[in-house]
Amino acid sequence: MEINEILALTMFGTFIFLLFTGFPVAWVMGGVAIVFAAIAMFADAQFDAFIGIDWNYLSIIVPRIWSVMTNWVLVALPMFIFMGFMLDRSGVAEDLMSNLSRLFGRVRGGLAVTVTFVGLLLAASTGIIGASVVLLATLGIPLMMREGYSKELACGTVCSTGTLGILIPPSIMLVMMGDRIGLSVGDLFLGALFPGLLLAGLYVTYILLHSYFKPLSAPLSESAEKVSIRILLNVIWTVLPTAGLILAVLGSIFFGIATPTEASGVGAFGATLLALSKGRLSLKVVRDVGRETTKTTAFIFALLLGATAFSLVLRGLGGDELIEEALTGLPFGPTGIVICILAVTFILGFFLDWIELTLIILPLVAPVVANLGFDLVWFTILFAVCLQTSFLTPPVGFALFYLKGVAPNGIQIGNIYRGVIPFILIQITGLCIVFYWQGIVTWLPAIAYAP
């Protein structure tokens, strides 16, 4: 093994190790890049190692960082983040939960189904996992607990449904993925729509079956009203504003009226109008939402800058060629290689956040998959479903931590872990379905852009 390959492997291993120290990820990526660039230059100067990293090569980092900061596609990130936080303050979720729970109140497991539908609408309008999980937990778990639902079913429903926002468009993760590997964000949004709806449908199916075979875990409400025209009209009236916002954002992208960046501005403005119409808009709300948006955007862009430096040095050490040779050398054939990549991604999701996997792993494996002849949009959506699962898998499952932080008394971490296990298996089932039926991802983009 050559010295540059040893340095590349050591660099990647050091990065993984330092993630567990608690240092900010952006500093870890940037710091590791600087240290290993210095080691490579020292080896070149003192031992004639001919690694190829010198001041001229490292100077490429300046135009790369400039291109990140001036990237028109990434302008969508702060807009979608603003939209999510503003909707969080608008009271939409409370109204949806109140009216949908009356609609499904006479169905066994109806409250859990209500949480799933509310989470689906939040996912298509906010896309922020923390906000969705906290809202669903605050509104849904006390309601389910009062009706005698099992803690595991309640926690599993909230956690899994809250993570749909990372996959269902408009998703900030898909925006970052499209930018990292040069894919159209519109194609990714279209490709992710059916897989996201498929997962939501599998959740509802599991909840209904679980409630049927284990009625004590989801008892019927004794105080539930009969469904009437008035309740149905209230539900429609409550859903319409959120559905209108989703249609304005996604419809403008899908029908070619606006780019994802332009649609993100429409979404931010629409969320502000929605908050205003509900009497929730004030100077304090605007200030708080602006502050949270700025903090979240700064965090993401710091990670982008650290990842840019890390990937440049890793590529200079030959890390991408090393990974490509290792993957193509596997004795599994093209399909087996893709399965292997997804399996490793799923395992890494136990320990790494989706951002590190998106910024570091995806750009390394995507060219390999493309060279094997697979559709890159299809693979990217598979990768995204794997990363969605990472929100539910301990020890770094952030949805679990968000839920534990706001869960009512009596909810233990063991209840949360046991509750998410069936939903992790459901997500793996959904991943397998998308893997074997590529048309679930590729059909809608092909139809949308057909001449």
N, C-alpha and C positions, 0 to 999 in steps of 0.2 A: 504494500500500500504506500502511495506517495505521500510526501509531507503535506501537500495541500489538501488531500483527502482526509488525512488525520486531523488537520486543523479544522476542516469543515465539520467533521463529526464531533470534535471536541467543542466547537462553537455552539452547535445545536444542543449538545448535552448540557453545556453550561447554562444556556438560555432556559432549558427545562428546569434545571436544578434551582436557578435563582428565582423562578416564579414562585417557588414554595417558601421563599424567605420573607415575603410580604412587601418587597419593594414595589413601587409603581411600575406597571408593565412597560410603559413608554420609556422610562429611564433604564429599565433592564435591557430592552432591545437596543436602544441607542448606545448604552454603555458597553454592552458586549461587542457591538460592532466596532467601537473605537478601540477597545482592548485588542481584539483579534486583528484588526487592521494594523495596529502597531506591531504586534507579534510577527505578522506576515512581512512587513517592511523590514523589521530587524533581521528576520531569517534571510531575506533577500540580500541585505547589505553585508551581513557577517558570514553567511554560510553559502552564498551563491545558490540559493534554493530555487530561483527562477519561478516564484509563485505568480508574479504578475501584478501584484497590488503595489502601486506607487502613488506619488502625489497626483500625477496626471489622471490615473484611474479614479482616485477618491474625489477629484474635483467634479466628477459627474454628479455628485450628490447635490450640488447647488442647483442646476437646472431641474433635477428630479423633484426637489422640495418645492421649487418655484411652480412646477407643473401641478403639484398636489394642491397648492394654495390657490391657484388660478383655475382649477378644474371646474368647468361649468356644471358638470353632472353633480359634483359634491355640494353645490349650493343647495340642492334639494334636502340635504341632511338637516341643517338648522330649521328649515321650514317645516318638515315633517315632525321634527321634535317639538317645535312650537305648537303645531296643531295638536299633537298628543297631549301636551301639558295643559293647553287651553281647554280641550274637551274634558280633561280630568276635572277641571274647575267648573265646568258648565252645568253639572248636575244631570247630564244625559244618562249616566249609568243608574242613578237612583230611580229615575222615572221608568227606565226600561225594566229594572228589576221588579218594581212595584206592580206594573201592569202585566208583564209576562207571567209573574208568579200567580196572578189571578186567572190567567188563561190556562195554565198547565196545572193548576192546583188540584184538580180531580183526577190527575194521572199519577199512577204509582211511580215515584221517582221524578215527578214533575218539577220539583224545586231544583234538582240537579240539572235537569234538562233546561230549565230557565237560565241557570248560571251559564250553561254551555252556549245558549243563544246570545245572551248578553255579552259573553266573552268573545263570541264570533263577531258581533257588531263592533265591539271595542277594538278587536284585532284589525278590522278593515278600516278603522278610522283613527286609531292612535298609534299602534305599532310599537308601543313602549311597554316592555314586559313588566318592569317594576310597578308602573302605574296600574296596569291591568290586574296583576295578581293582588295588589294591595286593595284596589277597589272591590274586586270580586270577593276577597276574603272578608273585608269589612262589612259588605252588604249581604253576602250569601251565606257564610258559615253560621252566623247567629240565627238566621232564618231557618236553616236546615236543622240546626241543633235544637231549636225550640220545637220542631215537629218530630223529633226523635230519630233523625237520620244518623247513621253510623259515622263516627269521626273520620274513619278511613275513606269512606265514599265522599264525604264532604271535602276533605283535604285534597284527595286525588283529583276530583272534578275541578276545583279552583286552580290548582297548580297546572294541570295539563291544559285547561282551556286558556289560562292566562298566557301560556307560551305561544299560542297561535299567532300572536302579533308579530313574532319574529319571522314568520313564513308568509302569512297572507299579506298581499300588497295593500297599501304602500308600506314596504318594509325597509327600514334603514339598513338591515343586513344585506338585502338584495342590491341596494344602491351601492354599497361598498364592494360587494362581489363583482358587480358589473364593471366598476371602475378598476378593480385589481386585475381582472383577466381580459378586459377589453370587450365585454359583451354589452349588447343593448339592454339598458335597464327596463325598457318597455317589454322586450322579449321575456325577461326574467319575471316581470310582474304577471304577464299573461300565462307563462308556464307554471307559476306557483299557485294560480287561482284554484284549479281543480284539485291538486294535492292537498291544499289547505282545507277545502270543503270536504274532501274525502276523510281527512282526519277528524274533522268535526262530526261528520256522519258516523264514523266508527265510535267516537266517544258516546254519542247519543244512543247508538245501538247497544253498546256495553251497559250503559246506565239502565236502560229499559229492561234488558235481560237480567242484569244483576238484581234489579228491584223485583222482578217477577219471581226469580228463583230464591231470593232471600228477602222476603217481604218485610222482615223485622228491621232490615238495614235502611229501608226507605218507606215508612208507613204512610198510608193515605192521610191527608189532613182532614180532621173532623170539622174544621171551620171553613173549608173551601166552598166558594160560591159556585153555583151552576153557571156554565158559560152562557152569556147572553150577547145580544147585539151590542149593548152598551159597552160591555167589556171588550168585545172585538174591536169596536170603533176606537176605544181608548188606546188599545194596543197599536192599531194602525196610525193613530195620531201621534203616538209617542215614537214609533219607529221611523216615520216619514222624514223628520229633520236629519237624523243620522244617515238614513238611506240616501237622502238627497245629497248630503255631503260626500258620501262614498261614491255616488254616481258622478258627481261633479269632478272628483279627483281621478278616479279610475276610468270613468267613461271618457274623459277628455284625452287620456293617454291611449286607451284601447281604440278609439275612433280616429286617432291621428290629429285631433284638434290642438293638442298641446304636448310639449315634451314633459317628461317626469319632473324636470326642474320647474317649468312653468306651472304644472299642475300642483306642485307642492306649495307655491304661492297662493293658488286658489284655495287649497285646503286650509292653510293658515288663516286666510281672510275669512273663509266660511266658518271655521271654528270660533273665531272672534265674534262673528255675527250671531252664531248659535248661543254663545255665552251671553251676549247682549240681549237676545230675545227672551232668555230665561231669567233676566235680571241679576245675573251673576258677574257681570263685567264691571270692574272698578279699577281705579288707579293702582290700588294695592295688588289686585289680581294680575294686571298687566306687568307690574314691576316684578312680582314673584315669578310669573311664567317666563319673563325675559331673563331673569337671573338663572333659573333652572336650565333654560335653553342654552344660555351662554356657557354654563359649567359643563353640561353634557357635550356640547359641540367642541369645546376646548379639550375635553378628555379624549374624544374620538380623534380629533386632528393631531393631538400629541402622539397618540398611538400610530397614526398614519405616518408621521414623521419618523418615529422610532423604527417602524417596520420598513420604511424606505431605506434607511441606513443599514439596517440588519440584512435585508435582502440583497443590497448592493455588495456588501462585503462577502456574504455567503456565496453569491454568484461568482465573485472574483476568486474565491477559493475552489470553485468548481463544484459547489454543493448541489446545484440543480442537475448537472450531468451525472453526479454520483447517484442521486435519487432516481433519475431516469434509468440508469443502467441497472440499479438494484431492482426496480419494479419490472422492467421489461425482461429481466433475467429470471423472474419467477416462473416455475414450470406449470402455470395454471391456464395459459391462454389469455386472450384479451378480456373475456368476461370475468375470468377468475381474478385477474389483476384489479379490475374495477371493484369486485367484491372485497378483495383484500384491502384496497384503499379505504372503502367505506367502513370496514370492520375496524381498521386502525383508527380512523376518525372517531368512530363511536367510542372506542376505548379511551382515546385522548380526551374526549369530552367529559370523562369522569374527573379529569384533573385540570383541564385548561378551559378558559372562557372562549366563547364563540369568536370574539374579536381576534385573539391570537391565532386561532385556527384559520380564520378568514384571511388574515393578512400574511401569514407565514406559510401554512400548509397548502392552501388552495392554489396560490400561484405556482407552487412547485409541482403539484400533481396534475393540474389542468392541461399543460402542454403534452404530458404523457398520454392522458386520456384522449386528447384530440388526435394525436399521432396514431393511436390505436383504431381510429375511425369512428368513435362514438360522438353523438351529438353533445356539444358542450353545454347547451342550455339544459338538456335533460340531466347531465351529470351534476351540474351546479345545483339544480333543485334537489337532487338526491343528497348532495353534500349539505344543503340547507336543512333538510329534514333530519339528518344526523345531528346537526348542531342544535336543532330545536330540542332533540332528546337530551342533549347535554345540560339543559336547564333543569331537568328532573333527576339527574343521576348524581348521587352523593360521591365525593365530598364537596364538589364545587357547583352543585346545582343551585343556582341563584334563586330560582323560583321557590325552592324549599326555604331559603333564608328569608326571602320577602314575606312568605306566609307565616313563618315562625315569629317574625317581628311584630305582626299585627293580630295573630291568632288569639281568640278569647281564652280565658282560663279553662284548663282542663284538656287543651290540645297539647299533646307531648310530641317531641320530635319523632318518636317511634310511630305514632299515629300517621304522621306525614309521610315517613318513609314507606310504611306498609300501604298507604293509600295510593302512592304514585306507581308502585310496581305494576299493577295491571295496565296502567296507561302507558308505561314505557313499553310493555309488550305490544300494546295496540299500535304505538308509533312504529315499532319495528315491523309489525304486520303491514302498516301503511307504506313503509319504505319498500318492502318486498313487492307490494302491488304496483307501486310506481316503477320499480326496477323492471318487472316483467311486462308491464304494459306502458311502453314509452309514450304512446299516444295521449295518455293522461296529461303529459307535459307538453308534447310537441304539437298536438292538434290545434289548440287555440292560437298560438303564434302563427302557424301555417295558414289558418283561415283568415286571421286578421290582416295579414300582409299579402294575401293572394291577389294577383292582378285582376 
